[in-house]
Amino acid sequence: MDVLELLKNFVGFFVILLFSLCFHEYAHGWMAKLKGDDTAERMGRLTLNPLAHLDPVGTVILPIIMIVLNSMGAHLPFFGWAKPVPVSVRNLAHPRKDMFWIALAGPISNIILAVIGTIVIGVLHRALITSTYYKAIMMLLAQFVLTNLFLAVFNLIPLNPLDGGRIVARFLPPQWAYKWDQMETLSSYLLLFLILVGGLSLLAKPVLLIFNWLMGFAEHGFF
């Protein structure tokens, strides 16, 4: 195993993923507070401190395994998850509508980061094109954009406990929404099955399509 390759992947994947996941969870907590629930803030989760959001499996073990395997030549999709931000529905004035916006805040936060990353690429593309570090910087920024796009699309999958499952519940009749929430365990197993059989590779096409579209904007000076 190439140690330098492993170190590059650690910085280029793990650090970017960790920040993106923390920002995602912070957005959930921020929106919840905006809607009247300060549970996340009181529990110390309204922060970008990664220690507050770490999930042993989704934020540490799984990403590190993927980094090691990819450094050995594998081509696994890089993803993970953080510890969900707590939300007390009792504190929300309009639970169904408010939970929709709280859930949507996560993917939107990653889309915002992807757009910011694209703008930075567009600016630095012209400013650093003659720099020795141009290629390395562009690769890191591109990975930043790609990671956030993947997180946004992944979390929009309409299955609980992902944000997409909460978003779907908003448009179901109340009695169906209740049953939908009761099926979260089954949905979790289905999601795990899709991950294990490589179902996440299906996300690559829409993610790369959006990524290439954004890179086109950046490279042609639209930012």
C-alpha positions in Angstrom: 0.0 0.0 0.0 1.3 3.5 -0.9 1.5 5.5 2.3 1.5 8.8 0.4 -1.6 7.7 -1.5 -3.3 6.7 1.8 -2.4 10.1 3.3 -3.7 11.9 0.2 -7.0 10.0 0.4 -7.3 10.7 4.1 -7.1 14.4 3.6 -9.0 14.5 0.3 -11.8 12.2 1.5 -12.1 11.9 5.2 -11.5 15.5 6.2 -13.9 16.8 3.5 -16.5 14.2 4.4 -16.3 15.0 8.1 -16.8 18.7 7.6 -19.6 18.2 5.1 -21.4 15.8 7.5 -21.0 18.3 10.4 -22.4 21.1 8.3 -25.3 18.9 7.2 -26.2 18.2 10.8 -25.7 21.8 11.9 -28.2 22.8 9.2 -30.8 20.4 10.7 -30.3 21.9 14.1 -30.3 25.5 12.9 -33.6 24.9 11.0 -35.1 23.2 14.0 -34.3 26.2 16.2 -35.7 28.5 13.6 -38.9 26.5 13.8 -39.1 26.7 17.6 -37.1 23.7 18.8 -33.9 24.4 20.6 -33.2 20.7 21.6 -30.1 20.5 19.4 -28.7 23.7 20.9 -29.4 22.6 24.5 -27.6 19.2 23.8 -24.6 20.9 22.3 -25.3 19.7 18.8 -25.8 23.2 17.2 -22.1 23.3 16.4 -19.6 22.5 13.7 -17.4 20.6 16.2 -17.0 17.1 14.7 -16.9 15.5 18.1 -20.5 16.5 18.7 -21.7 14.7 15.6 -19.4 11.6 15.4 -21.1 8.3 14.7 -18.6 5.4 15.4 -19.6 3.5 12.3 -20.8 6.0 9.8 -18.3 8.8 10.5 -15.2 6.8 11.5 -15.0 3.1 10.8 -16.8 2.9 7.4 -15.0 5.9 5.8 -11.6 4.7 7.0 -12.2 1.2 5.6 -13.2 2.8 2.3 -10.1 5.0 2.3 -7.8 2.0 2.9 -9.5 -0.2 0.3 -9.5 2.5 -2.3 -5.9 3.2 -1.6 -5.3 -0.5 -2.5 -7.0 -0.2 -5.8 -10.7 -0.6 -5.0 -13.3 1.8 -6.5 -15.9 2.0 -3.7 -18.3 4.9 -3.5 -17.2 7.2 -0.6 -20.0 8.1 1.8 -20.9 8.1 5.5 -23.3 9.5 8.0 -23.2 11.4 11.3 -25.2 11.1 14.5 -28.7 12.5 13.8 -29.5 15.9 15.4 -32.3 15.4 18.0 -35.6 17.2 17.3 -38.5 17.4 19.7 -41.7 17.5 17.6 -43.6 18.8 20.6 -41.8 22.2 20.3 -42.9 22.7 16.7 -45.9 24.8 15.9 -46.7 22.9 12.7 -45.0 19.5 13.1 -45.6 18.0 9.6 -44.6 21.2 7.8 -41.8 22.1 10.1 -40.2 18.6 9.9 -40.3 18.8 6.2 -38.1 22.0 6.3 -35.9 20.5 9.0 -35.2 17.4 6.9 -34.7 19.4 3.7 -32.2 21.7 5.4 -29.6 18.9 5.4 -29.4 18.2 1.6 -29.8 21.9 0.8 -26.7 22.7 3.1 -24.6 20.2 1.0 -25.9 21.7 -2.2 -24.9 25.2 -0.9 -21.4 23.9 -0.1 -21.1 22.3 -3.6 -22.0 25.6 -5.2 -19.5 27.5 -3.0 -16.9 25.0 -3.9 -17.7 25.5 -7.6 -17.4 29.3 -7.3 -14.0 28.9 -5.6 -12.8 26.6 -8.4 -14.0 29.2 -10.9 -12.0 32.0 -9.2 -8.9 30.0 -8.5 -8.9 28.3 -11.9 -7.7 31.6 -13.4 -5.7 32.9 -10.5 -3.6 29.8 -9.9 -3.4 28.1 -13.3 0.4 28.7 -13.4 0.9 27.6 -9.8 2.9 24.4 -9.0 0.1 23.4 -6.6 -2.7 24.1 -9.2 -3.6 20.5 -9.9 -3.6 19.4 -6.2 -5.8 22.3 -5.2 -8.2 21.8 -8.0 -8.4 18.1 -7.2 -9.2 18.8 -3.5 -11.9 21.4 -4.4 -13.4 19.0 -7.0 -13.6 16.3 -4.4 -15.2 18.8 -2.0 -17.9 19.5 -4.6 -18.4 15.9 -5.5 -18.7 14.7 -1.9 -21.3 17.3 -1.1 -23.3 16.5 -4.2 -23.2 12.8 -3.3 -24.3 13.5 0.3 -27.2 15.7 -1.0 -28.4 13.1 -3.5 -27.9 10.2 -1.1 -29.9 11.8 1.7 -32.7 12.6 -0.7 -33.4 8.8 -1.2 -37.0 8.5 -0.1 -36.3 6.0 2.6 -36.3 6.4 6.4 -34.1 7.3 8.3 -32.7 9.4 5.5 -33.9 13.0 5.0 -35.8 11.9 1.8 -38.0 9.7 4.0 -39.0 12.6 6.2 -39.6 14.7 3.1 -41.9 12.1 1.6 -43.9 11.9 4.9 -44.9 15.6 4.4 -46.9 14.7 1.3 -48.7 11.6 2.7 -52.1 11.6 4.4 -51.6 11.7 8.2 -52.6 8.0 8.7 -50.2 6.9 5.9 -47.4 9.2 7.2 -47.8 7.5 10.6 -47.5 4.0 9.1 -44.5 5.2 7.0 -42.7 6.3 10.1 -43.5 3.0 11.8 -41.7 1.2 8.9 -38.4 2.9 9.6 -36.7 -0.3 10.8 -37.7 -2.1 7.6 -36.6 0.9 5.5 -33.2 0.9 7.3 -32.6 -2.8 6.5 -33.6 -2.1 2.9 -31.2 0.8 2.7 -28.4 -1.3 4.2 -29.2 -4.1 1.6 -28.9 -1.5 -1.2 -25.6 -0.3 0.1 -24.2 -3.9 0.4 -25.2 -4.9 -3.1 -23.8 -1.8 -4.7 -27.0 0.0 -5.2 -25.4 3.3 -4.4 -23.6 3.1 -7.7 -26.9 4.1 -9.3 -26.4 7.5 -7.7 -23.2 8.0 -9.6 -24.9 9.0 -12.9 -27.0 11.9 -11.6 -24.2 13.1 -9.3 -21.6 13.1 -12.1 -24.1 14.8 -14.4 -24.6 17.7 -11.9 -20.9 17.7 -11.1 -19.8 18.0 -14.8 -22.4 20.7 -15.3 -21.1 22.8 -12.4 -17.5 22.3 -13.5 -18.5 23.5 -16.9 -19.7 26.7 -15.3 -16.5 27.1 -13.3 -14.1 26.4 -16.1 -15.8 28.7 -18.6 -15.8 31.7 -16.3 -19.5 31.9 -15.4 -18.6 32.6 -11.7 
